[in-house]
C-alpha cells in the first residue's frame, strides 16, 4: 500500500469512526501530508508513489528532526509532540486494520513538555462581570450574557456550545445534554442564573426574527445575526470582548471560561472525579492539571495573607 492511499484510509476512519472535530482532523492530515512532502522532497519527485514498506524508523526520525532543527520557524515541543502522536496513531490504525504489519513509529520518543497551567480568571472578576450592566438589553446583549453564563456555569467546550440544540436543554430540570469528543454524551447541571439568561434570550430571539421576517436556525440555542448558528471566530470575538473588560490576560478564548469553571469548583472543595465527569475528560490525569492551579492559587493567598507567609 502506498502512503497516500493509507492516509485516505486513516482520514475516513477519523471521520466515520472516531468522529474527531474538523480542527483535530485537519491537524492529523496536515502532519501526514508533511511526511509525504518530506519524503517526496528527498526523492526529488513531487508526486511519487511512496510505498509504506520503504518508510522505516530512520525516515520517521529524520522527519521529526527536520522540525526540531528548524531554527527559522521554531516549532514548539507541543507541536513536535503532536506530530509524533499522529505518526503513532497512524501506524496503530494500519496495524489494527491489518493494512500494514510493521510499526516504524514504535520507538519515537516524545519531547519532555513543561507543565503548562490553564489560564484562569479570578472568581470575583467573573461574578462581577455577570452581575454588572455590561451586557446590553437588546437581543444580542441577552445572547452574549447567556453565552458567558452558560460557559462558566457548565464548563462546556466551544464546539459543544455551538452545536447545542433546543431538544438537548431541559430548562425545568436545569440540565443540558452535550456530545463531547468521541460522540460521548453527558448530562451537565446548569445554574439557575444561566437558565434564566437563556430563557430571556430565547424569548427575544423569537420576537426579533419574526419582526425582521428572517428565517433562522431555530434548532440550535444560539444564533449569529444572520440567523445561522454561531461559528468559532464569532465565539472568540464575543468572549474576548467581555473578558477584556475584567482581565488583562492574553488568552481570552471560550476555553478560559472552561478552565475557570473547573478551577473554581476545586477551589470550593469539589471532588476531582466529579469535575472530570462534568468536563467530559476520559482520563483523570487530564483533570489533575486543575489541582495544580488550585494549589498554586492557595499558596499565593497564603504567602500574601499569612503573617509568616
C-alpha positions in Angstrom: 0.0 0.0 0.0 1.3 3.5 -0.8 1.3 6.4 1.7 -1.4 8.5 0.0 -3.8 5.6 0.0 -3.1 4.8 3.6 -3.6 8.5 4.6 -7.0 8.4 2.8 -8.0 5.3 4.8 -6.9 6.9 8.1 -8.8 10.1 7.3 -12.0 8.1 6.6 -11.5 6.3 9.9 -11.1 9.5 11.9 -14.3 11.0 10.3 -16.6 7.9 10.4 -15.4 6.0 13.4 -13.7 8.5 15.8 -15.9 11.5 15.0 -13.0 13.9 15.5 -13.6 17.6 15.2 -12.7 19.3 11.9 -9.8 21.1 13.7 -8.3 17.8 15.1 -8.8 16.0 11.8 -7.0 18.8 9.9 -4.0 18.6 12.2 -3.7 14.8 11.7 -3.9 15.0 8.0 -1.5 18.0 7.8 1.1 16.1 9.8 0.8 13.1 7.5 0.9 15.3 4.4 4.0 16.9 5.8 5.5 13.4 6.0 4.6 12.8 2.3 6.2 16.1 1.3 9.3 15.4 3.3 9.9 12.1 1.6 8.9 13.3 -1.8 11.5 16.1 -1.5 14.2 13.7 -0.6 13.4 11.7 -3.7 13.4 14.9 -5.8 9.9 13.9 -7.1 6.8 15.9 -6.4 4.3 13.1 -7.0 6.0 9.8 -6.2 4.0 6.7 -5.1 5.7 6.2 -1.8 5.2 2.6 -0.6 4.8 2.1 3.2 7.3 -0.7 3.2 10.1 1.8 2.3 9.3 4.1 5.3 11.5 2.9 8.2 12.2 4.2 11.7 15.2 6.2 10.4 12.9 8.0 7.9 10.5 9.0 10.6 13.2 10.2 13.0 14.7 12.3 10.2 11.2 13.7 9.5 10.8 14.7 13.2 14.4 16.1 13.4 13.6 18.4 10.4 11.1 20.2 12.6 13.2 20.1 15.8 16.2 21.7 14.0 14.1 24.3 12.0 15.5 27.4 13.6 13.6 29.7 11.3 10.0 28.6 12.2 10.9 27.5 15.8 8.4 24.7 16.2 7.3 24.2 19.8 7.8 21.0 21.8 4.0 20.6 21.8 3.8 20.8 18.0 6.6 18.2 17.8 4.8 16.0 20.3 1.6 16.2 18.3 3.4 15.1 15.1 4.8 12.1 16.9 1.4 11.3 18.3 -0.1 11.5 14.8 2.5 9.0 13.4 1.9 6.6 16.3 -1.9 6.8 15.8 -1.5 6.3 12.1 0.6 3.2 12.4 -1.6 1.7 15.2 -4.6 2.2 12.9 -2.8 0.4 10.0 -1.7 -2.5 12.3 -5.1 -2.9 13.9 -6.9 -2.9 10.5 -4.2 -5.3 9.2 -3.4 -2.9 6.4 0.3 -2.9 7.2 2.3 -5.2 9.5 5.2 -3.0 10.6 5.3 -0.1 13.0 8.4 2.1 12.5 6.9 4.8 14.9 7.2 2.4 17.9 10.5 3.8 19.2 9.8 7.5 18.6 10.2 9.4 21.8 8.1 12.4 22.9 9.9 15.6 23.9 9.5 16.5 27.6 6.9 19.1 28.0 7.0 21.7 30.8 3.9 22.0 32.9 1.6 24.4 31.1 -1.1 25.5 33.6 -4.5 26.6 32.4 -5.3 30.3 32.2 -8.0 31.2 34.8 -10.0 34.3 35.5 -10.4 35.4 39.2 -13.7 34.3 40.6 -14.6 37.8 41.9 -13.8 39.3 38.5 -16.1 36.9 36.7 -19.0 37.2 39.1 -18.6 41.0 39.0 -18.9 40.9 35.2 -22.0 38.7 35.3 -23.6 40.9 37.9 -22.9 44.1 36.1 -24.8 46.2 33.5 -22.1 45.5 30.9 -24.5 43.5 28.6 -26.9 45.5 26.6 -30.7 44.8 26.9 -31.2 44.0 23.2 -31.3 40.5 21.8 -27.5 40.4 21.2 -26.7 41.6 24.7 -29.0 39.0 26.0 -27.4 36.3 23.8 -23.9 37.3 24.9 -24.9 37.2 28.6 -26.5 33.8 28.1 -23.3 32.5 26.4 -20.9 33.7 29.1 -23.3 32.5 31.8 -23.6 29.0 30.2 -19.9 28.6 29.5 -19.0 29.5 33.1 -21.9 27.6 34.6 -21.3 24.3 32.8 -17.7 24.3 31.6 -18.7 23.0 28.1 -16.3 23.3 25.2 -16.7 25.9 22.4 -18.0 23.4 19.9 -20.4 21.8 22.4 -22.0 25.2 22.9 -22.2 25.9 19.2 -23.9 22.6 18.5 -26.2 22.8 21.5 -29.8 22.3 20.3 -33.2 23.1 21.8 -34.0 19.5 22.4 -30.8 19.0 24.4 -31.6 21.6 27.1 -34.1 21.0 30.0 -34.9 24.3 31.5 -37.2 22.8 34.0 -34.6 20.5 35.5 -31.6 22.8 34.9 -29.6 20.3 32.8 -28.2 20.1 29.3 -27.0 17.1 27.3 -23.9 17.6 25.1 -21.9 15.3 22.8 -18.3 15.6 23.6 -15.2 14.1 22.0 -15.7 10.6 20.5 -19.5 11.1 20.4 -19.7 10.6 24.2 -22.9 12.2 25.6 -23.0 13.6 29.1 -25.7 15.4 31.2 -24.5 18.5 32.9 -26.3 20.6 35.6 -26.7 24.3 34.8 -27.1 27.1 37.3 -30.5 28.9 37.7 -29.0 32.2 36.6 -27.7 30.7 33.4 -31.1 29.1 32.7 -32.8 32.4 33.3 -30.4 34.1 30.9 -31.0 31.5 28.2 -34.8 31.7 28.6 -34.7 35.5 28.3 -32.6 35.4 25.2 -34.8 32.7 23.5 -37.9 34.8 24.1 -36.3 37.9 22.5 -34.9 35.8 19.6 -38.4 34.6 18.5 -39.7 38.1 18.5 -36.7 39.6 16.8 -36.6 37.3 13.8 -40.4 37.4 13.5 -40.3 41.2 13.2 -37.4 41.1 10.8 -39.1 38.5 8.7 -35.9 36.5 8.6 -35.7 32.7 8.7 -33.4 31.5 11.3 -32.0 28.2 12.6 -34.4 27.6 15.5 -33.0 24.2 16.2 -29.8 25.5 17.9 -29.8 27.6 21.0 -27.5 30.4 19.8 -27.6 32.2 16.5 -25.5 34.8 14.7 -27.2 38.0 13.4 -27.9 36.3 10.1 -29.9 33.6 11.8 -27.4 30.9 11.3 -25.7 29.0 14.1 -22.6 30.5 15.7 -19.1 29.8 14.4 -15.7 29.6 16.3 -14.3 33.0 15.2 -17.5 34.8 16.4 -17.5 32.9 19.7 -13.9 34.0 20.2 -14.8 37.7 19.5 -17.7 37.5 22.0 -15.6 36.1 24.8 -12.7 38.4 24.1 -15.0 41.4 24.2 -16.3 40.7 27.7 -13.2 39.1 29.3 -11.2 42.2 28.2 -13.4 44.3 30.4 -12.3 42.5 33.6 -8.9 40.9 32.8 -5.6 41.7 31.2 -5.0 38.0 30.4 -3.5 37.4 27.0 -5.8 34.4 26.4 -9.5 35.3 26.3 -11.0 32.4 24.5 -14.1 30.4 25.5 -11.7 27.8 26.9 -10.6 30.2 29.6 -14.1 30.1 31.0 -14.0 26.3 30.9 -10.7 26.4 32.8 -12.2 28.9 35.3 -15.2 26.7 35.8 -13.1 23.7 36.8 -10.6 25.6 38.9 -13.3 27.4 40.9 -15.1 24.2 41.6 -12.0 22.7 43.0 -11.3 25.9 45.0 -14.6 25.3 46.7 -13.9 21.7 47.5 -15.5 19.8 44.6 -14.4 16.2 44.1 -11.9 15.9 41.3 -13.8 12.8 39.8 -17.0 14.8 39.7 -15.2 17.7 37.9 -13.7 15.1 35.5 -17.2 13.9 34.6 -18.5 17.4 34.2 -15.7 18.3 31.8 -16.1 15.1 29.8 -12.5 14.1 30.3 -11.7 10.4 29.5 -8.8 10.3 31.9 -8.4 11.7 35.5 -4.9 12.7 34.7 -6.2 15.3 32.3 -8.3 16.9 35.0 -5.5 16.8 37.6 -3.8 19.9 36.0 -6.5 22.0 37.6 -5.5 20.7 41.1 -2.1 22.3 40.4 -3.8 25.6 39.6 -5.8 25.5 42.8 -2.7 24.6 44.9 -0.7 27.4 43.3 -3.5 29.9 44.0 -3.8 28.7 47.6 0.0 29.2 48.0 -0.3 32.8 46.7 -3.1 33.6 49.1 -1.2 32.1 52.0 2.0 34.0 51.1 0.1 37.2 50.7 -2.1 36.9 53.8 -0.3 34.9 56.5 2.0 36.9 58.8 4.6 34.2 58.5 4.0 33.6 54.8 
